[in-house]
């Protein structure tokens, strides 16, 4: 009995019809002598899980809402045992819970399914330009509302959101955004009694 030299070559099946041999199982990169990691690495676990971006967005919104609720000045709006910070606190906590549950479901293999009549390719790449534009418009409006008031900041928010989502009606979009912003300000500030910063525009009017 002779001792055959041991090699690292994978075992093969019986010869096929064309005389070639195929390995019984693919080589495993993790067993490579140089310690080379398997293709993809940890990032391969996130492939096909674009819904995690929604989880991050919900998490960020929940944190922002909670911070705003906990730092709210309630002296001028306190009208009962439940202050104005109660509702945004509940909403912020709910956003955090939904973000956590959605992340767990996605990591376990859950994936949104398109409706029967919905013509959407779920494997298509995300429209990050639209997401970034919407986020930028939202943040800009949040910073400007204290300086220029809600009517102007709200008009920029409505117009910017319409532009980010693809509207290019430059003649009518600013007008519609301004009307919606003024109506929103009037309903909340005058009818519902929720004070909103009017800014220089409302002082002139």
N, C-alpha and C positions, 0 to 999 in steps of 0.2 A: 504493500500500500504506500503510495507516494504522497508526499505533502505538497498540495497545490498552493502557490502563492496567493495570499489574500489581496484582493483589490477593492477599491471603492466604487467600482462600476456597478450600476443597478442590474438586478436580475432581469432576465429577458424571458419572453414567452417562446413558444415553438415558432420556427420559421413560418412566415406567411407564404401566400401563393407566389409572390414575386421574389421570394428569397430573403426578404428583410426581416429583421427582428425588432420588436417594439418593447419598451420597458413595461414591466407589470405595474409600476407606480411611478409618478413623476418624482424627480429628485427634490429633496427638501432643502431649501436654502438655509434653514435655521441650523442644519447639521453641517454646514460648510466649515472646514477646518479653520478658515480665517475669521469666523464669527460674523460673516456678512448677514445683515438682517433680511428677513423675508421681504419680497417685493411689496411695496405699498406702505408697510409699517403701520403705526397707529392711525395714520390718516386714512388707510383703507377701510377702517371701521366706520368712518363718517361718509363714505361714498354712497350716494343715493339717499342721503338723509338731509335734504335741504330744508325740511320742516323745522330743523333745529334753529334755523335763522328766525323763525316766528317765535320760538321759545325765548331766544335772546331779546327780541323786540318786546315781548310781553313782560319779561323780567325787568328790562330797563324802564318801561312805562310804569310798572308797579312801584319800582323804587322811587321814581320821580314824583308820582302821585302821593306816596307816603311821606316823602320829605316835605313836599308842599303842604300837606295836611298838618303835619306835626309842627311846622314853623309858621302856620297861619296866625295872623293877628285877629283874634275873635272878639275883642272888646266892642268893636263897633257893630257887630252883627249878631251878638248873643241875644236871643229873644226867648229862651226857654231852657229847660234842663238839657236838651240835646243841642250841642253847638254846631256850627257850620262845618266843623272838621270831621263829623261823624260819617257822613256819606263818602267823602273822598278816602277816608281811612278804610272803610269796608271795601270800596272799589279797588284800592291799592293791594289789600290783602288778597282779594279774589284774583287779581291779575297774577300775583306771585304763585298762588295755588294752581291756577290753570297752566302757567308756564311750567311748573314742576311736573304736573300730571302729563302734560303733552310731551315733555322731554322723556319721561319714563316710557310712555307708549311708543315713541319713535325709536328709542334705543332698543326696545324689545321687538322691533320689526314692523310696527304699525306704519301705515302709509295711507294718505288721503286717496280716495277713489273718485274718479270723475263720474258725473252723472251720465245717464244713458244718452241724453241729447247734447252733452257738453263736448265741444270739439277743442280739447286742450291736451297738449302733449305734456304729461307729467315728468318726462325725462328731459324736457328742454331746460336750458340753463336759466337761472334767475335773472330778472331784469334789475340788476343792482343800480343802474343809473336812475330808474324811477324811484327806487327805495331811498337812495341818497338824496335825491331832489326833495322828496316829501319830508324826510327828516330835517334837511336844511331849512325848508320853509317853516316847518313847525317850530324849530328852535329859534329862528329869526323872529317869528311872531311873538314867541314867549319873551324874548329879550326886549322887543320894541314896545310891547303893550304898556309898560310903565312910563315910557318916554313920550310916545305919540298918541296914546289912548287906544281903546278897543276898536273904535270905528275904522281907523286907518290900519292898525295891525290886523284886524279881522279881514279887511278887504285884501290886504297882501296875502293873508293865509288862504282865502278862497281862490284868489287869482293864481297864486303859486301852485296850489294843489291841482287846479284845472290844467295848468301848463304841464306839470309833471306827469299827469295822466294822459297827455296827448292832445289837449285842446289847443288850437292855434287861431282862435277867433279873437284877434287882437283888438278889433273894433268894439265887440260886445262883452267880452269876458271881464274887463275892468269895471264896466258899468254894472253888470250883474253882481259882481263881487262887492262893489260899494253899496248897492241897494240891500243885499243880504246882510252885510255887516251892520248897517244902520238899523235895519229892522230887528236884528238880533239884539243890538244894544238897547233899543227902545223897549223891547219885550221884557228883557231881564232887568234893566235899570228902572224903568218907569212903571211897568205893569206888575212884575213879580217882586219888586223891592229888593233886588239883588244888586248892590252897588258895583258898577264897573267903571274903570277910569275912562273919562270922556276925552281927555287930552285937549289940545288947543282947538281942534275942530269944533267940539261941542261948546267950548267957551265962546267961540265966535258966533255960533248959531244960537 
